[in-house]
Amino acid sequence: MAKLTIHDLDSAPEESKPLLEKSQKAFGMIPNLHGVLASSPDLLNAYQTLHELFSNSSFNAEELTVVWQTINVEHECHYCVPAHTGIAHMMEVDPAITEALRNRAPMPTEKLQVLHDTTLSMTRNRGQLPEGEIAAFYAAGYEERQLLEIVLGLSQKVISNYTNHLAETPIDSPFQQFSWKK
């Protein structure tokens, strides 16, 4: 049972209703996370905005998945790991990548491994990366833009992961098949 309210269009604060309608249109449902975030219209708006910005960043579908899932797994988010597994399937990301991320196994390419390692280090060290790790990131073919875009993805995931911890958000039915535990 969720510790925080999961709103729908009837129970949500007025300012959240257009945002939940946007979620309904985008996902064909109101994800439980969005229902929880609706208690704070500003937080729901921030989450949706960050999601849109990060989804439209310079990362491709595989790289988006690596950043999202690296953070989700490190934060032990019972809700976001299955949700982003389902999203990765919808984005046609190789299931080997998703399974490696869920199980903390090596990435299939060196470039994705460097992205994973950099994201993990940034998450664990609160953005304080050693020069050697930044150099390895650039040597793998990434640029300053992508380094900063990890911060963008991390910002989005802090909102969702922390909210899900507080709320014990139930996993939406389409993603229950991808249930995950540390």
Phi and psi in degrees as GROMACS dihedral restraints (atoms count N, CA, C in turn):
[ dihedral_restraints ]
;  ai    aj    ak    al  type     phi  dphi    fc
    3     4     5     6     1   -67.2    20    10
    4     5     6     7     1   143.0    20    10
    6     7     8     9     1   -83.9    20    10
    7     8     9    10     1   -21.6    20    10
    9    10    11    12     1  -116.6    20    10
   10    11    12    13     1   160.5    20    10
   12    13    14    15     1   -67.2    20    10
   13    14    15    16     1   136.4    20    10
   15    16    17    18     1  -105.0    20    10
   16    17    18    19     1   105.0    20    10
   18    19    20    21     1   -80.9    20    10
   19    20    21    22     1   154.4    20    10
   21    22    23    24     1  -120.6    20    10
   22    23    24    25     1  -172.8    20    10
   24    25    26    27     1   -64.3    20    10
   25    26    27    28     1   -25.0    20    10
   27    28    29    30     1   -80.4    20    10
   28    29    30    31     1   -38.2    20    10
   30    31    32    33     1   -94.5    20    10
   31    32    33    34     1   -15.5    20    10
   33    34    35    36     1   -67.7    20    10
   34    35    36    37     1   150.1    20    10
   36    37    38    39     1   -56.8    20    10
   37    38    39    40     1   147.9    20    10
   39    40    41    42     1   -50.9    20    10
   40    41    42    43     1   -42.6    20    10
   42    43    44    45     1   -66.7    20    10
   43    44    45    46     1   -21.1    20    10
   45    46    47    48     1   -87.3    20    10
   46    47    48    49     1   -19.9    20    10
   48    49    50    51     1   -58.6    20    10
   49    50    51    52     1   -45.8    20    10
   51    52    53    54     1   -63.2    20    10
   52    53    54    55     1   -32.1    20    10
   54    55    56    57     1   -70.0    20    10
   55    56    57    58     1   -39.2    20    10
   57    58    59    60     1   -68.9    20    10
   58    59    60    61     1   -34.3    20    10
   60    61    62    63     1   -63.1    20    10
   61    62    63    64     1   -38.9    20    10
   63    64    65    66     1   -61.4    20    10
   64    65    66    67     1   -42.5    20    10
   66    67    68    69     1   -63.3    20    10
   67    68    69    70     1   -45.5    20    10
   69    70    71    72     1   -57.3    20    10
   70    71    72    73     1   -44.3    20    10
   72    73    74    75     1   -66.8    20    10
   73    74    75    76     1   -42.0    20    10
   75    76    77    78     1   -72.0    20    10
   76    77    78    79     1   -37.7    20    10
   78    79    80    81     1  -112.0    20    10
   79    80    81    82     1    -5.9    20    10
   81    82    83    84     1    74.5    20    10
   82    83    84    85     1     8.2    20    10
   84    85    86    87     1  -166.8    20    10
   85    86    87    88     1   169.9    20    10
   87    88    89    90     1  -100.8    20    10
   88    89    90    91     1   105.5    20    10
   90    91    92    93     1   -56.6    20    10
   91    92    93    94     1   143.7    20    10
   93    94    95    96     1   -54.0    20    10
   94    95    96    97     1   -38.4    20    10
   96    97    98    99     1   -57.0    20    10
   97    98    99   100     1   -45.4    20    10
   99   100   101   102     1   -64.7    20    10
  100   101   102   103     1   -37.2    20    10
  102   103   104   105     1   -62.0    20    10
  103   104   105   106     1   -38.3    20    10
  105   106   107   108     1   -69.9    20    10
  106   107   108   109     1   -46.7    20    10
  108   109   110   111     1   -60.7    20    10
  109   110   111   112     1   -25.0    20    10
  111   112   113   114     1   -60.6    20    10
  112   113   114   115     1   -21.2    20    10
  114   115   116   117     1   -60.3    20    10
  115   116   117   118     1   -26.2    20    10
  117   118   119   120     1  -120.8    20    10
  118   119   120   121     1    95.3    20    10
  120   121   122   123     1   -52.1    20    10
  121   122   123   124     1   -37.1    20    10
  123   124   125   126     1   -66.4    20    10
  124   125   126   127     1   -39.0    20    10
  126   127   128   129     1   -69.1    20    10
  127   128   129   130     1   -42.0    20    10
  129   130   131   132     1   -61.9    20    10
  130   131   132   133     1   -43.5    20    10
  132   133   134   135     1   -61.9    20    10
  133   134   135   136     1   -44.9    20    10
  135   136   137   138     1   -61.1    20    10
  136   137   138   139     1   -44.6    20    10
  138   139   140   141     1   -62.0    20    10
  139   140   141   142     1   -48.0    20    10
  141   142   143   144     1   -62.0    20    10
  142   143   144   145     1   -40.4    20    10
  144   145   146   147     1   -65.3    20    10
  145   146   147   148     1   -47.2    20    10
  147   148   149   150     1   -62.7    20    10
  148   149   150   151     1   -39.5    20    10
  150   151   152   153     1   -60.5    20    10
  151   152   153   154     1   -46.6    20    10
  153   154   155   156     1   -63.6    20    10
  154   155   156   157     1   -44.9    20    10
  156   157   158   159     1   -63.0    20    10
  157   158   159   160     1   -45.8    20    10
  159   160   161   162     1   -68.2    20    10
  160   161   162   163     1   -39.9    20    10
  162   163   164   165     1   -61.2    20    10
  163   164   165   166     1   -29.5    20    10
  165   166   167   168     1   -98.9    20    10
  166   167   168   169     1    14.1    20    10
  168   169   170   171     1   -72.4    20    10
  169   170   171   172     1  -173.6    20    10
  171   172   173   174     1   -78.8    20    10
  172   173   174   175     1    -4.4    20    10
  174   175   176   177     1   -77.0    20    10
  175   176   177   178     1   143.4    20    10
  177   178   179   180     1   -83.1    20    10
  178   179   180   181     1   179.2    20    10
  180   181   182   183     1   -58.6    20    10
  181   182   183   184     1   -41.7    20    10
  183   184   185   186     1   -63.9    20    10
  184   185   186   187     1   -43.7    20    10
  186   187   188   189     1   -68.2    20    10
  187   188   189   190     1   -40.3    20    10
  189   190   191   192     1   -57.0    20    10
  190   191   192   193     1   -45.6    20    10
  192   193   194   195     1   -62.6    20    10
  193   194   195   196     1   -41.8    20    10
  195   196   197   198     1   -61.2    20    10
  196   197   198   199     1   -46.3    20    10
  198   199   200   201     1   -64.6    20    10
  199   200   201   202     1   -52.4    20    10
  201   202   203   204     1   -56.6    20    10
  202   203   204   205     1   -52.8    20    10
  204   205   206   207     1   -72.7    20    10
  205   206   207   208     1   -31.4    20    10
  207   208   209   210     1   -59.0    20    10
  208   209   210   211     1   -46.0    20    10
  210   211   212   213     1   -68.9    20    10
  211   212   213   214     1   -45.5    20    10
  213   214   215   216     1   -57.7    20    10
  214   215   216   217     1   -45.1    20    10
  216   217   218   219     1   -68.7    20    10
  217   218   219   220     1   -43.6    20    10
  219   220   221   222     1   -62.1    20    10
  220   221   222   223     1   -38.4    20    10
  222   223   224   225     1   -81.9    20    10
  223   224   225   226     1    -2.7    20    10
  225   226   227   228     1    55.2    20    10
  226   227   228   229     1    49.1    20    10
  228   229   230   231     1   -86.6    20    10
  229   230   231   232     1   106.9    20    10
  231   232   233   234     1   -62.0    20    10
  232   233   234   235     1   -23.8    20    10
  234   235   236   237     1   -92.1    20    10
  235   236   237   238     1   -48.5    20    10
  237   238   239   240     1   -73.6    20    10
  238   239   240   241     1   -31.4    20    10
  240   241   242   243     1   -61.4    20    10
  241   242   243   244     1   -51.0    20    10
  243   244   245   246     1   -65.5    20    10
  244   245   246   247     1   -39.2    20    10
  246   247   248   249     1   -60.8    20    10
  247   248   249   250     1   -45.6    20    10
  249   250   251   252     1   -76.3    20    10
  250   251   252   253     1   -17.8    20    10
  252   253   254   255     1   -67.3    20    10
  253   254   255   256     1   -47.1    20    10
  255   256   257   258     1   -62.7    20    10
  256   257   258   259     1   -42.0    20    10
  258   259   260   261     1   -63.0    20    10
  259   260   261   262     1   -40.8    20    10
  261   262   263   264     1   -61.4    20    10
  262   263   264   265     1   -40.2    20    10
  264   265   266   267     1   -61.9    20    10
  265   266   267   268     1   -42.8    20    10
  267   268   269   270     1   -64.4    20    10
  268   269   270   271     1   -32.3    20    10
  270   271   272   273     1   -84.4    20    10
  271   272   273   274     1     2.4    20    10
  273   274   275   276     1    61.4    20    10
  274   275   276   277     1    36.5    20    10
  276   277   278   279     1   -77.5    20    10
  277   278   279   280     1   139.1    20    10
  279   280   281   282     1   -52.4    20    10
  280   281   282   283     1   122.1    20    10
  282   283   284   285     1   -57.1    20    10
  283   284   285   286     1   -24.4    20    10
  285   286   287   288     1   -62.7    20    10
  286   287   288   289     1   -34.1    20    10
  288   289   290   291     1   -68.2    20    10
  289   290   291   292     1   -46.9    20    10
  291   292   293   294     1   -63.8    20    10
  292   293   294   295     1   -42.9    20    10
  294   295   296   297     1   -66.2    20    10
  295   296   297   298     1   -39.1    20    10
  297   298   299   300     1   -61.3    20    10
  298   299   300   301     1   -42.9    20    10
  300   301   302   303     1   -65.1    20    10
  301   302   303   304     1   -44.5    20    10
  303   304   305   306     1   -63.1    20    10
  304   305   306   307     1   -30.7    20    10
  306   307   308   309     1  -107.0    20    10
  307   308   309   310     1    11.4    20    10
  309   310   311   312     1    53.4    20    10
  310   311   312   313     1    41.3    20    10
  312   313   314   315     1  -100.0    20    10
  313   314   315   316     1   164.3    20    10
  315   316   317   318     1   -62.3    20    10
  316   317   318   319     1   148.9    20    10
  318   319   320   321     1   -74.7    20    10
  319   320   321   322     1   155.6    20    10
  321   322   323   324     1   -74.5    20    10
  322   323   324   325     1   -15.9    20    10
  324   325   326   327     1  -130.5    20    10
  325   326   327   328     1   155.2    20    10
  327   328   329   330     1   -64.0    20    10
  328   329   330   331     1   -39.1    20    10
  330   331   332   333     1   -63.4    20    10
  331   332   333   334     1   -44.4    20    10
  333   334   335   336     1   -67.3    20    10
  334   335   336   337     1   -33.0    20    10
  336   337   338   339     1   -64.2    20    10
  337   338   339   340     1   -42.2    20    10
  339   340   341   342     1   -64.7    20    10
  340   341   342   343     1   -40.5    20    10
  342   343   344   345     1   -62.4    20    10
  343   344   345   346     1   -43.9    20    10
  345   346   347   348     1   -61.5    20    10
  346   347   348   349     1   -49.2    20    10
  348   349   350   351     1   -61.3    20    10
  349   350   351   352     1   -41.8    20    10
  351   352   353   354     1   -66.6    20    10
  352   353   354   355     1   -44.7    20    10
  354   355   356   357     1   -62.4    20    10
  355   356   357   358     1   -43.2    20    10
  357   358   359   360     1   -63.8    20    10
  358   359   360   361     1   -44.2    20    10
  360   361   362   363     1   -64.5    20    10
  361   362   363   364     1   -41.7    20    10
  363   364   365   366     1   -62.3    20    10
  364   365   366   367     1   -40.5    20    10
  366   367   368   369     1   -65.9    20    10
  367   368   369   370     1   -49.1    20    10
  369   370   371   372     1   -68.1    20    10
  370   371   372   373     1   -34.8    20    10
  372   373   374   375     1  -105.0    20    10
  373   374   375   376     1    14.5    20    10
  375   376   377   378     1    53.3    20    10
  376   377   378   379     1    43.3    20    10
  378   379   380   381     1    87.0    20    10
  379   380   381   382     1    -1.6    20    10
  381   382   383   384     1   -95.0    20    10
  382   383   384   385     1    96.1    20    10
  384   385   386   387     1  -100.9    20    10
  385   386   387   388     1   135.4    20    10
  387   388   389   390     1   -64.1    20    10
  388   389   390   391     1   149.3    20    10
  390   391   392   393     1   -53.4    20    10
  391   392   393   394     1   -38.5    20    10
  393   394   395   396     1   -61.8    20    10
  394   395   396   397     1   -36.9    20    10
  396   397   398   399     1   -70.7    20    10
  397   398   399   400     1   -38.1    20    10
  399   400   401   402     1   -66.1    20    10
  400   401   402   403     1   -41.7    20    10
  402   403   404   405     1   -62.0    20    10
  403   404   405   406     1   -42.1    20    10
  405   406   407   408     1   -64.3    20    10
  406   407   408   409     1   -37.5    20    10
  408   409   410   411     1   -61.6    20    10
  409   410   411   412     1   -47.0    20    10
  411   412   413   414     1   -67.4    20    10
  412   413   414   415     1   -38.1    20    10
  414   415   416   417     1   -64.9    20    10
  415   416   417   418     1   -26.9    20    10
  417   418   419   420     1   -76.5    20    10
  418   419   420   421     1    -7.4    20    10
  420   421   422   423     1   110.3    20    10
  421   422   423   424     1     3.8    20    10
  423   424   425   426     1   -90.7    20    10
  424   425   426   427     1   163.6    20    10
  426   427   428   429     1  -125.6    20    10
  427   428   429   430     1   179.1    20    10
  429   430   431   432     1   -53.6    20    10
  430   431   432   433     1   -40.7    20    10
  432   433   434   435     1   -54.3    20    10
  433   434   435   436     1   -48.2    20    10
  435   436   437   438     1   -68.7    20    10
  436   437   438   439     1   -33.6    20    10
  438   439   440   441     1   -60.8    20    10
  439   440   441   442     1   -43.6    20    10
  441   442   443   444     1   -72.7    20    10
  442   443   444   445     1   -30.2    20    10
  444   445   446   447     1   -68.9    20    10
  445   446   447   448     1   -26.2    20    10
  447   448   449   450     1   -61.6    20    10
  448   449   450   451     1   -40.1    20    10
  450   451   452   453     1   -60.5    20    10
  451   452   453   454     1   -40.5    20    10
  453   454   455   456     1   -61.4    20    10
  454   455   456   457     1   -48.3    20    10
  456   457   458   459     1   -62.7    20    10
  457   458   459   460     1   -39.4    20    10
  459   460   461   462     1   -64.0    20    10
  460   461   462   463     1   -39.1    20    10
  462   463   464   465     1   -60.4    20    10
  463   464   465   466     1   -44.5    20    10
  465   466   467   468     1   -62.2    20    10
  466   467   468   469     1   -45.6    20    10
  468   469   470   471     1   -71.3    20    10
  469   470   471   472     1   -30.3    20    10
  471   472   473   474     1   -61.6    20    10
  472   473   474   475     1   -43.4    20    10
  474   475   476   477     1   -58.8    20    10
  475   476   477   478     1   -51.8    20    10
  477   478   479   480     1   -72.4    20    10
  478   479   480   481     1   -46.6    20    10
  480   481   482   483     1   -62.5    20    10
  481   482   483   484     1   -46.4    20    10
  483   484   485   486     1   -67.2    20    10
  484   485   486   487     1   -40.0    20    10
  486   487   488   489     1   -62.4    20    10
  487   488   489   490     1   -42.9    20    10
  489   490   491   492     1   -65.3    20    10
  490   491   492   493     1   -33.9    20    10
  492   493   494   495     1   -65.0    20    10
  493   494   495   496     1   -45.3    20    10
  495   496   497   498     1   -64.9    20    10
  496   497   498   499     1   -40.5    20    10
  498   499   500   501     1   -89.8    20    10
  499   500   501   502     1   -18.3    20    10
  501   502   503   504     1    50.6    20    10
  502   503   504   505     1    49.2    20    10
  504   505   506   507     1   -56.0    20    10
  505   506   507   508     1   125.9    20    10
  507   508   509   510     1   -66.7    20    10
  508   509   510   511     1   141.9    20    10
  510   511   512   513     1   -70.2    20    10
  511   512   513   514     1   134.4    20    10
  513   514   515   516     1   -64.6    20    10
  514   515   516   517     1   146.2    20    10
  516   517   518   519     1   -54.3    20    10
  517   518   519   520     1   -38.6    20    10
  519   520   521   522     1   -63.4    20    10
  520   521   522   523     1   -19.5    20    10
  522   523   524   525     1  -107.7    20    10
  523   524   525   526     1    -2.5    20    10
  525   526   527   528     1   -60.5    20    10
  526   527   528   529     1   -29.9    20    10
  528   529   530   531     1   -65.0    20    10
  529   530   531   532     1   -16.2    20    10
  531   532   533   534     1  -105.8    20    10
  532   533   534   535     1    20.9    20    10
  534   535   536   537     1   -44.3    20    10
  535   536   537   538     1   147.0    20    10
  537   538   539   540     1  -146.6    20    10
  538   539   540   541     1   142.2    20    10
  540   541   542   543     1  -136.4    20    10
  541   542   543   544     1   150.0    20    10
